[in-house]
Amino acid sequence: MLTLRRLAVIPTLRCTLRCRLCCNSVPLYVDPPFLPEREVASDIHAAFSLVDRIEWIQLVGGEIFLYPKLAYLIDAIREHRAQFDRLILMTNGTLLPPPGVLDALVALGPDCEVQISDYGPLSRRVRELEMLLAAHGIPSQTKVFYGDMQHYGGWVDNTSYDDRHWSNEQIEDIFGNCWQIKMRNYHMYQGKLHACIRSLFGLDLGKIPVPPEEYVDVRDLSQSREEKRAALARLADRPLTACRYCGGFDTLRAERFPAAEQLP
C-alpha cells in the first residue's frame, strides 16, 4: 500500500508578502503565474491515481487565497474523498477566501482545516478570517510567528542554492536529520512531485541539477503507472542531489530566525 503522509499542491507562487527566508523561494520568482485550474486539477487526479492514500493533502502558495479558482481545486480534491484524511489550506492571514471557497470547504465537513500563519501586523485579516471560518463551521488553526513565542522558534535560513561541497558523511547527516524527509512531506508544482521542497524549486529555478529519477512527473506519458508508483515509493529512501545545496532542515539543531522579515 502506497501512502503519502502529506502532499502539498502549489497552484501559484504569487504572494502578498516578500519574506526574506521564504522556504518556497517566492522572492526569486518574477510575476509567477496562476497555473490553469484544469491543469492543476489534472495533476491532482494523476497524483491520486498513483497512491492508495494521502493522509493530508494541502493547497499552498505563495498565498493560496490569491488563487481565483481555488474552489474549483477543492471540488477536484473532494472527488477523491475516499483516499484522503484531511484537506488543509495554508494562508498568511492577509486575505479572505475568494468566492466559492467557503461553500467548497463546508461541503467537505470537518475533514478540512485552514491553517493561518499569524505574522503580527503583516497578517491584518487574521481575526476577521478566524471569525468567518468559525461562522461557517470550518475548522482552523492559527500559528503565531511574531514576538517572543514564535511557532517552532521561528524560521530556518535555507535560502542559498550554493553547492556546499559537503562530504558524503555530511550529506548522510543532512538527509538523516531532515524533518521533511522524516515526516514524508511531498510537494507538487507543475506536475512534478518531489520529496524535498528545495529539490522542487532548485530544479524549477535552474539552481540544482536534479536528475529525473529524483522526482515523479505525473504528466509524463512515457512512464507507466507502475513505474511512477515504484519511483514515488523510493523518492525519500536515499540522499538527494539537493542535499549538497542544503544547510539542513533539522528541527533540533538548525538556527532559528524571526519569521516573515520583509524584503524591500
ABEGO torsion letter per residue (X at the ends): XBBBABBBBBABABBABBBAABAAGAAABBGBBBBBAAAAAAAAAAAAAABABBABBBBBOEBAAABAAAAAAAAAAAAAAAABABBBBBBAGABBBBBGAAAAAAAAEAABBBBBBBAEAABAAAAAAAAAAAAAGBBBBBBBABEABBBGGEBBBAABABBAGBBAAAAAAAAAABAAAAAGBBBBBGGBBBABAAAAAAAAAGABBBBAAABBBAABAABBAAAAAAAAAAAAABBBAAAAABAEBBAAABBBBBBGBBBX
